[in-house]
Each structure stands twice: as structure tokens, then as C-alpha cells.
Amino acid sequence: MRCVSWMLLGPCLLVLVQGALSQCPSPCHCHGDLQHVICDNVGLKKIPRVSEATRLLNLQRNNLISIPSGAFSESKGLISLHMQHCHLREIGSQAFKGLKKLIYLYLSNNEINSIKPGAFEDLSELTYLYLDGNHIRNLAKGIFSPMIKLFVLQFNDNKLQELQPGIFAGAKDLRWLHMSGNELTTLQPASLDDLENLAILHLDRNKMSTYPSAAMSKLRVVEELTLGRNPMRTIPDNAFQSFGRYMEKLHLDNMGLEKFSDGAFTGVTAVRSLHLDNNKLKSLPRSLEFGTITNLTLSNNPWSCTCQLAPLRRWMDSSRNRPDAVCSSPAAQKGKQIRDSTAFSGCRSKAKRTRTGTRH
């Protein structure tokens, strides 16, 4: 094709650009009339331009470092964008502008240390966001607010030190929040208040020394909570009460945990899986009900085999699940499994409450 006059130069350039976008960018390979563009580990140093017909763009394992403004301006049809292992260092403002149909965004295992305000502008359809394995220390208030349909946020193995109020403003549909392996020492009060529908919360492998009661008190429907490998010594009264009738899985392992307050499990009525192994526990609180539990781990704790653990022994006797749990005291029971110990033979069952004044 040739341009015959300067007046025609503009239209010619437009046709040339459109022609370029209708071809598979070199050295990538494409499928389904450019709907899937695969550029995995092909030595790219800049983001290739792809057409509006492209639905999936895979840029993994390239040396891209940054995302220039307007990099995806012609890619308005993208649904899935893969940018793992691309040595990205920063997500700039309006980095994904124009991607109003994007549902999946993979940014894991980069070197991202900051996300600028407005970075996620236009991502109103984004449902799954993966940011694991970066170096992010801070998150600005409202950073996720454009993503009104965000369902899963993977933020494991970063360097986040605290959660402040307003970070999750607008992300009211978030259901899965994974923040394991950060450097969180605290969750500020109200920092989780926007997450009224949160069902899975992973906070294991952080640095929290006290249970964040104020931050957790507005959560209502949490089904799975992991706090293992945080250096907490105690769990306070009413810790899980606000979501206790929904919580089915609770991980409190490898914490150095020494004690539960007697009312720690108040309101917890649905727990099925409870993990307490590798702590310093001698007893369990009266508020813990065993009726719904089907999976319980207790090993490597210095259990005191007295009548305070009699409800646990009765549960073991009636359950197929008879977990390892060794007595450390009294001396006569030391080294014996709770399930085999004779220490509970004289313990009375907790009296059942009876109703009075009932009509027949």
C-alpha cells in the first residue's frame, strides 16, 4: 500500500496500525483469530500491542519492568492478563486504563514495591486479582475501590506492615482475602469494616502478637480463618463471636499460644476443622463445644490431663477422630495419650440444662 499525497497520510497511517494489530505480534504465537496471544518467556522488553479481538494476553517471564500509560489502549476486549515473573517494579496511575472488560489480572512474583493511586482505574469488571510474591509495603486508601466486583484478592508474601481503614472501600463483594506471609503487626480498628461479605480470611505467617478484636468485630460471615504462625500468646473472650455461626475452619497452629480466655469460643457453633497443634496449651476453654468438630489437631502441646479436659476426652471416645495429644501433667499421666489416659474416669459430665414450667 502507498500514500499518494500528504492529505492521505493520516488515513494511511491508521490503516497501517490496524493492519499491524490484525497480525500476531512477533515473537508471540496466537490462537483462535488472535483471541489468545501467548508471549510467555520470549524475551520481550516492552508490552506488545494487540487488537480489541484479543481476550487473553500472556506476557509471563519477560523483562518488562514497567507498564507505560496507555499500554493497553487498543486491548479493550481483554478478559485475562498474565504478567507474572516480568520484573515489574511499580504499578503506575492508570496502568490498566481501558481494560473495562478485564476479569483476571495476574501480577504475582514480580518486584512491585508500590501501587500508585488510580492504578486500577477502569477495572470495574475485575473479579480475580493476584499480587502474591512482591515487595509491597503500603496500600493507599481506596486503592481497590474501582473494582466493585472483586471476589478474590491474593496478596500473600509481600511486606505489608499494617491494615488501615479505607483500604478496602468499595470492595464490598470481596469474598476471599489471602494475606499470608506479610509483616502485619496489627489490623487497625475498622480496617476490615468494608468487607461485609468476606468468607475466607488468611492471615497466617504474619507478626501479630495480639488478636485484632476491634478489626474483626464487624465481620459477619467468615467461614475460614487462618492465624497460624503469628506470635499470639492468648485468644480473648468473644474473639470469633460476630461470625461464629458461620465459621467452619479455624487454624491457630504454630503460634506459641498459651491460653484461651474462657469465653474465646462464645458464639462459635459451626466449627468443623480446628487446628491447635504446636503451641503451649495446657487446657481448653469451657466455651469450646465439640459437637460439630470432625477434624481436630492437638499435637505438641503440654496438656494438663485434669477434669478440665474431660469434654475433649468424651468427644474422643465418641468420635472416629482420636487425634494425638500427650499429657504433660500430672506426673502420673505424663507421656500418655489423652485418649488412653485414666485421669478422666472420675470426672463428672457437665449437667444438661432442663426447662422448667413447660406445658404438656
C-alpha positions in Angstrom: 0.0 0.0 0.0 1.3 3.5 -0.9 0.2 7.0 0.2 -0.1 9.3 -2.9 -0.4 12.7 -1.1 0.2 14.3 2.3 -3.6 14.7 2.7 -3.9 10.9 2.7 -1.1 10.3 5.1 -3.3 10.3 8.2 -5.7 7.6 6.9 -2.8 5.6 5.6 -1.2 5.5 9.0 -4.5 4.5 10.5 -4.8 1.6 8.1 -1.2 0.5 8.8 -1.8 0.5 12.5 -5.0 -1.5 12.1 -3.2 -3.9 9.9 -0.4 -4.4 12.4 -2.9 -5.1 15.2 -4.6 -7.7 13.0 -1.4 -9.8 13.0 0.1 -11.9 15.7 2.9 -9.8 17.4 6.4 -11.2 16.9 7.7 -13.3 18.6 4.5 -14.4 20.2 2.1 -17.2 19.0 -1.6 -16.8 18.7 -4.7 -18.9 18.7 -8.3 -18.5 17.7 -8.1 -15.5 15.3 -5.9 -13.6 17.8 -8.3 -14.3 20.8 -5.4 -15.8 22.7 -2.0 -14.2 22.4 0.8 -16.1 24.1 4.1 -14.4 24.7 5.5 -16.5 27.5 9.2 -16.2 28.0 10.1 -14.8 24.5 12.5 -12.0 25.6 10.1 -9.1 25.4 11.2 -5.7 26.9 8.0 -3.8 26.1 4.3 -4.7 26.1 3.1 -5.6 22.6 0.0 -4.0 21.2 -2.8 -6.4 20.5 -6.2 -5.9 18.9 -9.6 -5.5 20.5 -10.4 -9.1 19.5 -7.8 -10.4 22.0 -9.4 -12.0 25.1 -6.3 -13.5 26.8 -2.8 -12.0 26.7 0.0 -14.0 28.4 3.2 -12.0 29.0 4.8 -14.2 31.7 8.5 -14.4 32.2 9.6 -11.4 30.2 11.7 -8.4 31.2 9.0 -5.6 31.1 9.9 -3.7 34.3 7.1 -1.2 34.0 3.6 -0.6 32.4 3.6 2.6 30.4 0.4 4.7 30.4 -1.8 3.6 27.5 -0.1 0.3 27.1 -3.4 -1.5 26.7 -5.4 1.3 25.0 -6.1 -0.9 21.9 -6.7 -4.0 24.0 -10.2 -3.2 25.2 -11.5 -6.7 24.8 -9.1 -8.3 27.2 -10.6 -10.6 29.8 -7.4 -12.3 31.2 -4.0 -10.6 31.5 -1.0 -12.6 32.8 2.1 -10.7 33.8 3.8 -13.0 36.4 7.6 -13.0 36.6 8.1 -9.9 34.5 10.4 -7.9 36.9 7.7 -5.3 37.3 8.7 -2.7 39.9 5.8 -0.3 40.1 2.2 -0.1 39.0 1.6 3.4 37.9 -1.5 5.5 37.8 -3.9 4.4 35.0 -1.7 1.5 34.2 -4.7 -0.6 33.0 -6.8 2.2 31.6 -9.3 1.0 29.0 -9.5 -2.6 30.3 -13.1 -2.3 31.3 -13.8 -6.0 30.5 -10.9 -7.5 32.3 -11.8 -10.2 34.8 -8.5 -11.9 35.7 -5.3 -10.0 36.4 -2.1 -11.9 37.4 0.8 -9.8 38.8 2.4 -12.4 41.1 6.1 -12.9 41.6 7.4 -9.5 40.4 9.4 -6.9 42.2 6.5 -4.4 42.7 7.1 -2.1 45.7 4.4 0.4 45.1 1.0 0.8 43.6 0.1 4.4 42.7 -3.3 5.9 43.4 -5.5 5.3 40.3 -3.5 2.2 39.2 -6.7 0.1 38.9 -8.9 2.8 37.3 -11.3 1.3 34.8 -11.1 -2.2 36.2 -14.8 -2.3 37.1 -15.3 -5.9 36.0 -12.2 -7.3 37.6 -13.0 -10.3 39.8 -9.7 -12.0 40.5 -6.5 -10.1 41.4 -3.2 -11.9 42.1 -0.4 -9.9 43.7 1.5 -12.6 45.6 5.2 -12.6 45.9 6.0 -8.9 45.6 7.6 -6.2 47.8 4.5 -4.1 48.6 4.7 -2.3 52.0 1.8 0.1 51.8 -1.6 0.3 50.3 -3.4 3.6 49.7 -6.9 4.2 51.0 -9.4 3.3 48.3 -6.8 1.6 46.1 -9.3 -1.2 45.3 -12.4 1.0 45.0 -12.7 0.8 41.2 -13.0 -3.0 41.5 -16.6 -3.2 42.6 -16.8 -6.9 41.5 -13.6 -8.0 43.1 -14.1 -11.5 44.6 -10.6 -12.9 45.2 -7.6 -10.9 46.3 -4.3 -12.9 46.6 -1.7 -10.8 48.5 0.4 -13.4 50.1 4.2 -13.0 50.6 4.5 -9.2 50.4 5.9 -6.8 53.0 2.7 -5.1 54.2 3.0 -4.0 57.9 -0.5 -2.8 58.8 -4.0 -2.5 57.5 -5.6 0.9 57.7 -9.3 1.9 57.5 -10.4 2.6 54.0 -8.0 0.3 52.1 -10.9 -1.9 51.0 -13.5 0.9 50.5 -15.7 -0.1 47.5 -14.7 -3.8 47.5 -17.8 -4.9 49.3 -18.1 -8.1 47.3 -14.7 -9.4 48.2 -15.1 -13.0 49.5 -11.5 -14.4 49.6 -8.7 -12.3 51.1 -5.3 -14.0 51.3 -2.6 -12.0 53.2 -0.4 -14.8 54.5 3.3 -14.2 54.8 3.3 -10.4 55.2 4.8 -8.3 58.1 1.5 -7.3 59.6 1.8 -6.4 63.3 -1.7 -5.1 63.6 -5.0 -4.6 61.9 -6.3 -1.2 62.8 -9.9 -0.9 64.0 -12.3 -0.5 61.1 -9.7 -1.7 58.6 -12.0 -4.6 57.6 -15.3 -2.9 58.0 -15.9 -2.6 54.3 -15.7 -6.3 53.8 -19.2 -7.3 54.9 -19.3 -10.4 52.6 -15.8 -11.8 53.5 -15.9 -15.6 53.8 -12.2 -16.6 53.7 -9.5 -14.7 55.5 -5.9 -15.9 55.6 -3.6 -14.0 58.0 -1.1 -16.8 58.9 2.7 -16.2 58.8 2.5 -12.6 60.0 3.8 -10.8 63.1 0.6 -10.1 65.1 1.2 -10.5 68.8 -2.4 -9.7 69.9 -5.7 -10.9 68.4 -7.2 -7.9 66.4 -10.6 -8.0 68.1 -11.7 -4.5 67.0 -10.8 -5.1 63.4 -12.6 -8.5 63.3 -15.8 -7.4 65.2 -17.7 -6.2 62.1 -17.1 -9.4 60.0 -20.2 -11.4 59.8 -19.9 -14.4 57.5 -16.3 -15.6 57.8 -16.2 -19.4 57.1 -12.4 -19.9 57.2 -9.9 -18.1 59.3 -6.1 -18.9 59.4 -3.9 -17.2 62.1 -1.2 -19.8 62.4 2.4 -18.7 62.8 1.5 -15.4 64.4 3.2 -14.9 67.9 0.0 -14.6 69.9 0.0 -15.9 73.4 -3.7 -15.6 74.2 -7.1 -15.5 72.4 -9.5 -13.2 74.2 -13.2 -13.6 75.0 -15.7 -13.3 72.1 -12.9 -13.4 69.6 -15.0 -15.1 66.9 -18.5 -14.2 68.1 -19.5 -11.9 65.2 -19.1 -14.7 62.6 -19.1 -17.8 64.9 -22.3 -19.3 63.5 -20.6 -19.4 60.0 -17.0 -20.3 60.8 -16.2 -23.9 59.8 -12.4 -23.9 59.6 -10.0 -22.2 62.2 -6.2 -22.5 62.1 -4.4 -21.5 65.3 -1.3 -23.7 64.9 2.4 -22.9 65.5 1.7 -19.7 67.4 3.3 -20.3 70.9 -0.3 -19.9 72.1 -0.5 -20.4 75.9 -4.1 -19.8 76.8 -7.7 -19.2 75.7 -9.9 -16.9 77.7 -12.9 -18.9 78.9 -15.3 -17.2 76.5 -13.0 -17.3 73.5 -15.4 -19.6 71.6 -18.6 -17.9 72.6 -21.0 -17.9 69.7 -18.9 -20.5 67.7 -21.5 -23.1 66.7 -20.4 -24.5 63.3 -16.7 -25.2 63.5 -15.7 -28.5 61.8 -12.0 -28.2 61.5 -9.9 -26.8 64.3 -6.0 -26.8 64.3 -4.2 -26.2 67.6 -1.0 -28.2 67.1 2.5 -26.9 68.0 1.5 -24.5 70.8 1.9 -24.2 74.6 -1.6 -25.0 75.6 -2.4 -26.9 78.8 -6.2 -26.7 78.7 -9.2 -25.7 76.5 -11.8 -23.1 77.4 -15.3 -24.0 78.6 -16.8 -22.2 75.7 -15.5 -24.7 73.1 -18.2 -27.0 72.0 -17.1 -30.2 70.3 -20.4 -31.2 68.8 -19.7 -30.1 65.2 -16.0 -30.9 65.1 -14.8 -33.6 62.7 -11.1 -32.6 62.3 -9.1 -31.6 65.3 -5.2 -31.4 65.6 -3.7 -31.1 69.1 -0.2 -32.5 69.0 2.9 -30.9 70.5 1.1 -29.1 73.4 1.9 -29.6 77.1 -1.6 -30.8 78.0 -2.7 -31.0 81.7 -4.8 -34.1 82.0 -7.3 -33.0 84.6 -11.1 -32.9 84.5 -10.9 -29.6 82.6 -10.1 -31.7 79.5 -12.9 -34.2 80.2 -15.2 -32.8 77.4 -12.3 -33.4 75.0 -11.9 -37.0 76.2 -15.6 -37.6 75.9 -15.5 -36.3 72.3 -12.6 -38.6 71.5 -14.5 -41.6 73.0 -17.5 -40.9 70.8 -15.6 -39.9 67.6 -13.7 -41.7 64.9 -11.2 -38.8 65.1 -8.9 -39.5 68.0 -6.0 -37.1 67.5 -2.6 -37.3 69.0 -2.5 -35.3 72.3 0.0 -36.3 75.0 -0.3 -35.5 78.7 2.5 -33.5 80.3 0.9 -33.4 83.7 0.1 -34.6 86.4 3.2 -36.7 86.8 1.3 -40.0 86.9 -0.1 -39.3 83.4 2.9 -37.8 81.8 3.6 -39.2 78.3 0.2 -40.9 78.0 -2.1 -40.1 75.2 -5.3 -38.2 76.3 -7.4 -40.9 74.5 -5.8 -43.6 76.7 -5.3 -41.8 80.0 -7.2 -42.9 83.1 -7.2 -39.4 84.5 -10.8 -38.7 83.4 -12.5 -41.8 84.9 -13.8 -39.9 87.9 -14.8 -36.7 86.1 -18.5 -35.7 86.0 -20.3 -34.8 82.8 -21.5 -31.3 82.5 -25.1 -31.2 83.6 -27.6 -30.5 80.9 -29.9 -27.6 81.3 -33.5 -28.6 81.8 -36.5 -26.4 81.1 -38.9 -25.7 83.9 -42.5 -24.7 83.7 -43.0 -26.3 80.3 -46.6 -27.1 79.4 -47.5 -30.5 78.1 
